[in-house]
Amino acid sequence: MLDEAKSGDMSNAKSMSIIVTKGTLDWAYPPFILATAAAAMDIDVTMFFTFYGLPLLNKNLDLKVSTLGNPAMKMPMMGMHMAMPNLAPMIPGVDRMTTTMMKNLIKKKGVASIEDLREAAIELDVKMIGCQMTMDLFEFNKEDMIDGIDIGGAATYLENAVNCDINLYI
């Protein structure tokens, strides 16, 4: 079936939409990994960035990790996996330290950066839509965002999503 889609017969083509609602470093990975993997498999992908996911479209990213509310977060340290206590984010500098540790781990393990994944998504023709209402609410400017994105609202997303085979909310 995939070979047919690659050869030009799109009768079996699939489509996927992803609503991206979070913009921390750890939450940016799932939508971009899924979008690029699907697009590489000839699945038409649309990503709709809203609320705290919208800043992932900014030209300049400064993503951080937040340990708050994430008791499952365990970092490899001192030969074991240590959990971050829920009180840790209240200590000044802990989120910055955790972010640095995560970025070092990503680099050490050879995981692509969010910037690289976003560029891959663009190269794979993933359609990216920034939420107009969120832009208005938080006073974002399209000029601060990467080139090639569309701006639209819930109706724009829904027009696409009702025809998709896969709809994800991340």
PyMOL commands that set and color helices and strands:
alter all, ss='L'
color gray80, all
select helices_A, chain A and resi 2-6+10-12+25-40+51-57+88-90+94-108+114-123+132-138+142-144+154-161
alter helices_A, ss='H'
color red, helices_A
select strands_A, chain A and resi 15-20+44-49+74-77+80-83+127-131+150-152+166-169
alter strands_A, ss='S'
color yellow, strands_A
deselect
rebuild
show_as cartoon
